[in-house]
Amino acid sequence: MNKTFKKITTSITAAVLCALPLVNSFTASAAADANARYTYRKVFAVSSSKNIDRLVFGVACKTYGTDAPVADQIGSGSLTRGGGGSVGCHSAGGTFEPYNHNMVGGMVSVHMHCNSPSDYKEISVTNFAYDPNGKLINNAVSASPTFLVGDINLDKKIDAKDYDLLYAAVAKKTTKSYRYKFNYFEVMNVAVGDVSGNFSAYVFDINNDGYLSSADTAMFQRYAEGKLTRFAE
């Protein structure tokens, strides 16, 4: 039963992405420069207890100016990465098995590095959750919009304006000795001077650990100073 289930989930993912099975190594060639500074990210999260035994997920994107996607773990569990591709297409994702079937919050994410913000072109996304009996659980896990990490004000730039918003958000929710475990479906109102707006909480999680803390502002600072090339784990 278990072997059959794994074959089924792998086939589904491959069909929706670039018609290649999930494997343990990436076969698509990278098309971004070694020093590409723009990191796109998509987060997969669950809002309530769903008895999820396994999540099969992935992202496919065009190759021009863009590295192959890489899956990252956020929640506690076991992540098996996979990837592939075809002409003009990168695809990658994996299988995540949470230690707690009723976990709530961020499970995994996928990141892609690009030469410029305009290079990233998404083709498709897979997102299938299963219970311990191998039954598909509909609408269990939500995939966030794919976003440019650090570009909080959505102007396709990563600059001081974004840092000010990040700093204000972190200061609003944390102290030096406390980090804030946010709800991935939470909307935060952040004001800087005369500018205010409502933002999805996950855009402030620069280091992708599921918390808002000084670690996020520190990573942003290293990036802005050129000490960090990209926002990756």
C-alpha positions as CSV (number, residue, x, y, z in Angstrom):
1,M,0.0,0.0,0.0
2,N,2.7,2.4,1.0
3,K,4.8,1.8,-2.1
4,T,1.8,2.2,-4.3
5,F,0.9,5.5,-2.6
6,K,4.4,6.9,-3.2
7,K,4.2,6.0,-6.9
8,I,0.8,7.7,-7.2
9,T,1.9,10.9,-5.5
10,T,5.1,11.1,-7.5
11,S,3.2,10.6,-10.8
12,I,0.8,13.4,-9.9
13,T,3.5,15.9,-9.1
14,A,5.4,15.1,-12.3
15,A,2.4,15.5,-14.5
16,V,1.5,18.9,-13.1
17,L,5.1,20.2,-13.3
18,C,7.4,19.4,-16.2
19,A,6.5,15.7,-16.8
20,L,9.6,14.5,-14.9
21,P,9.5,12.4,-11.6
22,L,10.7,13.7,-8.3
23,V,14.2,12.6,-7.7
24,N,16.9,13.3,-5.1
25,S,19.1,15.5,-7.3
26,F,18.4,18.4,-9.6
27,T,18.9,17.7,-13.2
28,A,17.9,21.0,-14.8
29,S,20.8,23.4,-15.4
30,A,20.8,26.7,-13.5
31,A,20.3,29.8,-15.7
32,A,20.9,32.5,-13.1
33,D,24.3,34.0,-12.5
34,A,26.3,32.8,-9.5
35,N,25.8,36.1,-7.8
36,A,22.1,36.6,-8.6
37,R,20.7,38.6,-5.8
38,Y,16.9,38.2,-6.2
39,T,15.2,35.5,-4.2
40,Y,11.6,34.5,-4.9
41,R,9.7,32.4,-2.4
42,K,6.4,30.5,-2.2
43,V,5.2,29.2,1.2
44,F,3.0,26.2,1.9
45,A,1.1,26.5,5.2
46,V,-1.9,24.9,7.0
47,S,-4.4,27.0,9.0
48,S,-6.0,24.4,11.2
49,S,-5.7,20.7,12.3
50,K,-6.1,18.5,9.2
51,N,-4.5,15.1,10.1
52,I,-1.9,15.5,7.3
53,D,0.5,12.6,7.0
54,R,2.2,13.7,3.8
55,L,2.4,16.8,1.6
56,V,3.5,16.6,-2.0
57,F,4.4,20.0,-3.4
58,G,6.3,21.7,-6.1
59,V,6.9,24.7,-8.3
60,A,7.8,24.9,-12.0
61,C,9.2,28.0,-13.6
62,K,10.9,29.2,-16.8
63,T,14.7,28.9,-16.8
64,Y,15.6,32.3,-18.3
65,G,17.7,34.1,-15.7
66,T,16.4,31.8,-12.9
67,D,17.9,29.0,-10.9
68,A,16.1,25.7,-10.4
69,P,13.7,25.9,-7.4
70,V,14.8,24.5,-4.1
71,A,12.6,23.3,-1.3
72,D,13.1,24.4,2.3
73,Q,11.7,23.1,5.6
74,I,9.9,25.3,8.0
75,G,7.8,23.0,10.3
76,S,9.0,19.9,12.2
77,G,9.0,16.8,10.0
78,S,10.9,15.0,7.3
79,L,11.5,16.7,4.0
80,T,12.6,14.8,0.9
81,R,13.6,17.2,-1.9
82,G,13.1,16.4,-5.6
83,G,13.5,18.2,-8.9
84,G,13.8,17.9,-12.6
85,G,13.0,19.9,-15.7
86,S,12.6,20.0,-19.4
87,V,13.5,22.4,-22.2
88,G,12.9,25.9,-20.8
89,C,11.5,24.6,-17.5
90,H,12.8,24.1,-14.0
91,S,10.8,22.1,-11.6
92,A,11.4,21.2,-8.0
93,G,9.6,20.5,-4.7
94,G,9.4,17.4,-2.6
95,T,7.5,15.4,-0.1
96,F,7.1,16.6,3.5
97,E,5.9,14.4,6.3
98,P,5.1,16.4,9.5
99,Y,6.0,14.8,12.8
100,N,2.6,16.2,14.1
101,H,-0.2,15.3,11.7
102,N,-2.2,18.2,13.2
103,M,0.4,20.8,13.0
104,V,-0.7,24.4,12.2
105,G,1.5,27.0,10.4
106,G,4.2,27.0,7.8
107,M,5.2,23.6,6.6
108,V,7.7,24.1,3.7
109,S,8.7,26.7,1.1
110,V,10.3,26.8,-2.3
111,H,12.8,29.4,-3.3
112,M,14.2,30.5,-6.7
113,H,17.2,32.9,-7.4
114,C,16.9,35.3,-10.3
115,N,19.2,37.8,-12.1
116,S,16.5,40.4,-11.9
117,P,12.9,40.7,-10.5
118,S,11.5,40.5,-14.1
119,D,13.1,37.2,-14.9
120,Y,10.9,35.0,-12.7
121,K,8.1,33.4,-14.7
122,E,6.0,30.8,-12.9
123,I,4.5,27.9,-14.8
124,S,2.6,25.8,-12.3
125,V,2.3,24.8,-8.6
126,T,1.5,21.4,-7.0
127,N,0.0,21.0,-3.6
128,F,-1.5,17.7,-2.5
129,A,-2.0,16.7,1.1
130,Y,-2.8,13.1,2.3
131,D,-4.0,11.6,5.5
132,P,-2.4,8.4,7.1
133,N,-4.6,6.2,4.9
134,G,-3.4,7.8,1.7
135,K,-6.6,9.7,1.1
136,L,-6.4,13.1,-0.5
137,I,-7.5,15.9,1.8
138,N,-9.0,18.7,-0.3
139,N,-8.0,22.3,0.4
140,A,-5.8,21.3,3.4
141,V,-2.7,23.3,2.6
142,S,-2.6,26.8,1.2
143,A,0.2,28.1,-1.1
144,S,1.1,31.8,-0.7
145,P,1.5,34.0,-3.7
146,T,5.2,33.8,-4.9
147,F,6.9,36.9,-3.6
148,L,10.2,38.6,-3.9
149,V,11.9,38.3,-0.5
150,G,12.7,41.7,0.9
151,D,10.4,43.6,-1.4
152,I,7.8,44.4,1.2
153,N,6.3,47.5,-0.5
154,L,6.1,45.6,-3.8
155,D,8.0,48.1,-5.9
156,K,10.4,45.5,-7.3
157,K,13.3,47.0,-5.3
158,I,14.9,45.9,-2.1
159,D,15.9,49.1,-0.3
160,A,15.7,51.3,2.8
161,K,12.0,51.7,2.4
162,D,11.5,47.9,2.8
163,Y,13.9,47.8,5.7
164,D,11.9,50.5,7.5
165,L,8.7,48.5,7.1
166,L,10.5,45.3,8.3
167,Y,12.0,47.0,11.3
168,A,8.6,48.5,12.3
169,A,6.9,45.1,12.0
170,V,9.5,43.3,14.0
171,A,9.6,46.0,16.7
172,K,5.8,45.9,16.9
173,K,5.7,42.2,17.7
174,T,8.9,41.3,19.4
175,T,11.4,42.4,22.1
176,K,15.1,41.6,22.5
177,S,14.3,38.4,24.4
178,Y,11.1,37.4,22.5
179,R,10.5,36.2,18.9
180,Y,7.0,36.2,17.5
181,K,5.5,33.0,16.0
182,F,3.1,34.5,13.5
183,N,0.0,33.1,11.9
184,Y,0.8,32.5,8.2
185,F,-2.7,33.8,7.4
186,E,-2.3,36.9,9.6
187,V,-2.5,40.4,8.1
188,M,-0.4,43.0,9.9
189,N,-0.9,46.7,9.8
190,V,2.4,48.5,9.8
191,A,3.0,52.2,9.8
192,V,6.3,54.1,9.1
193,G,5.9,57.8,9.3
194,D,3.0,58.9,7.2
195,V,2.9,55.6,5.3
196,S,0.9,52.6,6.5
197,G,-0.4,49.5,5.0
198,N,-1.7,45.9,5.6
199,F,0.8,43.2,4.9
200,S,0.8,39.4,5.0
201,A,2.9,38.4,8.0
202,Y,5.1,36.0,6.1
203,V,6.7,38.7,4.0
204,F,8.5,39.9,7.1
205,D,10.0,36.5,7.8
206,I,13.1,37.2,5.8
207,N,15.1,34.2,7.1
208,N,12.1,31.8,6.6
209,D,12.1,30.2,10.1
210,G,8.4,30.8,11.0
211,Y,9.1,33.6,13.4
212,L,9.5,37.4,13.4
213,S,12.6,38.5,15.2
214,S,15.8,40.5,15.1
215,A,17.3,37.7,13.0
216,D,15.1,39.0,10.1
217,T,16.4,42.5,10.3
218,A,19.9,41.3,10.7
219,M,19.7,39.2,7.6
220,F,18.3,42.1,5.6
221,Q,21.1,44.4,6.8
222,R,23.8,41.8,5.7
223,Y,22.1,41.7,2.3
224,A,22.0,45.5,2.0
225,E,25.6,45.7,2.9
226,G,26.6,43.1,0.3
227,K,27.8,40.6,2.9
228,L,25.0,38.3,1.9
229,T,24.3,37.6,-1.8
230,R,20.8,36.3,-1.5
231,F,18.0,35.4,1.0
232,A,18.5,31.6,1.3
233,E,18.7,29.2,4.1
